């Protein structure tokens, strides 16, 4: 049975955290940091449409399918049930540590490359307000984890479960890692701008790490890891480049 309180809770958080991304897109567009001057308008519309339509669909998918595979949002579920969440500190601390490590790796690679192949955060860092880094990190950390992990990874894991179940008929470890890797590859693919390189490898590893966090520690841990990853990457590059 669908837990509608969890559904509306996650969908509402995704919407609230996505809204600050719209002025960020406008600022980037007005600063000339987009390839097409009209592109930011389309992107702003896509952000709103994603928050209203795509993210809720991913939440629905995750709740209907992911729960059968152990892919859950335990902290949100505890809130919906009116009880204290279990292992709150451990879950979030694991996510923050893993995400922070990947973010630091990205900063070190960008520093080594002198910004030549670093993320776009380095470009125009003296033009756009610093608060946009936090806005992008929170928006991506919540929305993309709902989309790539809770939605897409749950679908891949369900498919793997049906095709290659374990001996008892449940989801196999191989199938779960297949889902983790598949979602991580999709995550890296949509964020890649420099082809196959060191930064793209970090994105792939980070996406895989976020999938592992969902599997072992829950959706909120993956969100925490993604948020701190983006923040360390953005502000670290701004500081060193």
N, C-alpha and C positions, 0 to 999 in steps of 0.2 A: 504494500500500500504506500502511496506517495505521501511523504511528510511535507505537507504544504507550508507549514511554518518555516521549515528549513529552506524550502524552495523560494519562498518570498524573501526570506532573510538574505540568502546568498545573492539572489537576483537584485535585491535592493542595494546591497553593498556594492555590487558590480556597477550599478547605475550611478550611485553617488560618487564612487571613485573615478568613474569615466568622465563625468561632467567637467572637472578641472582641466582635462586634456584638451577640450575644445579651444579655450583661449591660448593654450600652448601652441596648438596647430596654427592658430591665427597669427601669433607672434612670429613663429618661424616663417610663415608665408609672407608676412609684411616685411620681414628682414631679408627676404630674398634667398632663404636657405632651402627652398624647394625647387626642384627641377622645372616645374611648370607653375607660372604665377597663379593659375586657376586651380592648381592641385590641392591647395590647403582647404578650399571650400568643399571640394569633394571629400577630402579626408575628414573634415569636421562633421559632415553629414554621415559618413561611414561610422565614425565614433559613436554618434547618437543612435544610429540604427543598430549597431552592434550591441549597445547597452540595453536597448529596448527589445531586441528580437533574438540576436545570436546568443548572447550570454544566457538568457533564460532557457533557451533550447538546450544549451550545453548543460546547464544545471539539471534540467529535467532528465536528460540522458544519463548524467552521472548518478542521480538518485535512483533511477529505475534499474540501471545496469550495474553501476559501480558497487553498490552495496552488496550484491551477490558475490563480488570478487574481492571484497575487503578493501575497496577503494571508497573511503568515506570522508565525511567532514565532521570528525568527532567533537570538536569544540563547538561548532554551530549546533550540532545535534544535542549536545548537553545544554546549551542555552535554550533551545526550543523545548526541552523537557523540563526546564527549571531546576536542573541539578548542577553541581559543581563539576567542571571538566576534569578528567583524569590526566595526569602527567602533563599538565599545561606547560610548566616550565621546561621540561625535558623536550617536548615536541618543538616548541618555538626556539629553544636554544640550539637544538640540532639543525633546524632550518637556517637560523641566522649564521651559525658557524660555517655551514656548507656554502651558503650563498655568498657570504663575505669572502671566503677563500677563493671562490671562482671569480668574484669581482676583483680581488687583489691580483689574481693571475692575469686578468685582462688589462689592468692598469700597467703591470710590469711589462707585458708584451707591447702595449702601446708606447711605453717609455723607451723600450729597446728599439722600436721601429721609428722613433722620433715623430710619431703622429702620422707617418705616411700611410699606414694601413690601419690606423686606429679607428674607433667608432666615430660617428658623426658628432658626438658630444664635443669633441675638440674643436670642430669647425664652428665658428660664430660664438664661442664661449664668452667672448668679450662683448657680444651684442645682446644676447638673450638673458633675461633675469635668472638668477640662480635658483629661484623657487621652482622653475620649470622642471629641474632635475628631479625634485621630490615628487612633483605632480605626475610626471611620467613614470617614475618608479612605482608609486602606489597604484596608479591606473593599470600599468602593465602587470604588476605583481598579482593583482586581484583578477583582472579580466582575462589575461592570458593563461593563468593557471586554471581558471574555470573552463576556458576554451580548449587548450591543448591537453591538459592533464585530466580534469574531471570529465570532460566531454569526449575528446578524441581518444585519449588513452583508455578510457573505459570501453569504448567501442572496439578498439583493437584487442584489448584483453578479452572481451566477450567473444570476439571472432576466434581468437586463439584457443579459448576454452572449448568452444564447440568443435573445432577442427582437431586440436591436440590436447585432450584432457589428460589428467594424470590417471593412475591406475584405479583410483577410487571414483573417477568421474568428475572430480573437481578441477579447478584451474591449476595448470602445471607451473612450476617455477620457470621453465623455459618460455611458456606462453606469457607470463607476466613480464619477464625481461624483454621479450619481443615487443610487448606493448610499451614498455618504458623506452626502449630504443627507437621504436617507430614514432612515438610522440616527440621524443627528443630531436629526431631527424627533421620532422616537420617544423618544429620550433626554430631550429638552426636555419632551415631553408628560407623561411620567410624573413629572417633577420639578416641574412647574408648580403653583403654589398661588395665584398672584396674577393669573391671566388673562394677557392680552397686555400686557406692559410691558417696562421696561428690563431688569429682572432676568431675565425670560424670554428676552429677546433674547440676553443674555450666555450663558444656558444653551444656546440653540440654536447660537450661534457656537462655544461650547466643544465641544459634541457634534460639530459639523462638523469642528472642528480635531482632535479625537481621531481621527475617521475618517481624516482626511488623514495623521495620524501613522502609523496602522496601514498605510495604503496605501504610504507612502513610506519609513517607517523601522521598521515592524514593531510587533507587539503590545506588546512591552515598553516601547517609547517612548510608546505611547498610555497604558499603565498609569502610567508615570512622570508624564506630563502630567496625568492625572486625579487622581492622588494629591496632587500639589503644588497643583493647582487647588482641591481641597476643603480642604486645610490652610490655604492663604492666605485663602480665603474665611471659614473658621470662625474662625481665630485673629485675622484682621484685623478682623472684625466685633466679636469679643469685646473687642478692644483699643480700637476707636474709638467703639463705641456704648454 
